[in-house]
Amino acid sequence: MERSRRLRRVLAGGGVLLAAGLGYALWVGCTGLALPCPFRAATGLLCPGCGVTRLCLALLRGDWGGAWAANPVLLVLLPPLALLAGGIAVRYVREGRTAGPRWENVLCWILAALLVIWGVVRNLP
């Protein structure tokens, strides 16, 4: 019983996330208006996530070149991030906990470090 409740929570959260993402994509596609990056507005520099809207819209169109041009590091990191999120969701449904093995935490820190490094490198002249 508890497992089915956790599964419903995960599916509901995923559904809300999917609906919000598709709604935002529809909004941007129809209006051309996207949320500006507050980091870029404040500093004039690109943050590690700058281009994520263009990346997602390109992926929805099947435009891999456009996705790569928007943010190549995030495009490369999407599969491991999706696997991590999926593993956490499965563990939560099965066991009721989200904390994973040590290697998973290390991988999260490595991915975060790569994003920070990307944020620096992409702003070098």
N, C-alpha and C positions, 0 to 999 in steps of 0.2 A: 504494500500500500504506500509506504513512504517513498519507495523507488519511483512509483508512477507519479507521485506528486512532484518529486524533483525533476522528472522528465518533462512534465507539463510546464514547470517553471523555466527550464532551459529552452524548450520550444517556444514558449511565449516570449521570452527575452530575445531569442533569435528572430522571431517574427517581427517584433517591434523594431529591432535593429535593421532588418531587411526592409521593412516598410518605410522607415525613416530615410534610409539610404536611397531607395528608389524614388521616394517623394522628393528628396533633395535633387537627385539627378533629373527628374522631370522638371522641377522648378528652374534649375540652371539651364537645362536644354530649351525651355520655352522662353525664359526671360533673359538669359545671358548674364544674370546676376548671381554671383557666388559670394560666399563669406570671405572677407579679406583676412589675411594672416595678420594677427595682432603683433607678432614678433617683427615681421617685415615692415608693418606700418610704423612701429616704434623705432626700429634700428636701420631700416633700409637694407638689411641682410636677409638672405634666404634661410629659413629654418629647415631642419631635416625633413619636415613634412610638407614643405611648400611644393605644390604641384599635385597633391593627392587627389584633389577634385578632378583635375585634367586626367590623371592616371586612371581613376575609376571610370570616368566617362569614356575614355579610350578603350578600356577593357570591355565595357558594356557594348561598344560598337565592334569589338573584335580587332581593334587597331593596336597591335602589339608594338609597332614602331612609335606610335603616338604615346603609348603608355611608357615606353622606355625613355622617350624624350622628356616626358613630364617629371619623372623621378625614378631613375634606374635602380637606385639602391632599395627603395621601398618595393619596387617590382620584384627584385630578387629575394627580398625578405618576406614577401607575402606567403609563399608556401610553408616555410618553417613557422611563421606566426600562426597560420591557419592550423597546422598540425598541433602546435602547442595549445591553442584555444580549444581545439577539438578534444585533445587528451584531457584537459582540465574539465571540460563539460562531461565527458564520459565518466571520469573518476567521480565527479560530483553526483551524477545520477546513480552510479553503482554503489559508491561508498559513503556519500554524504559529506565528502571533504574535498577541498580544492587544492590543498597543499600537496605537492608532489615530491618526487625524489630529488636529491641534491643536484644531479646533473641537469635537471630541468631548470632549477634556479640559476645555475651557472650559465646555461644557455640563454636565459632571459637577460642576464647581465651582459653577456657577450653581444647579444642583439642590440641592447640599449647603447652599449659602447660604440658599436658600429654606426648607429644612427647619430650619435654625438660627433664622431669622427667625420661622417658624411656632412654634417652641418657645418663643420669647420672647413673641410676641403672644398665644398661647393662655393664657398665665398672667397677663396684665394684668387688673386688676380691671374 
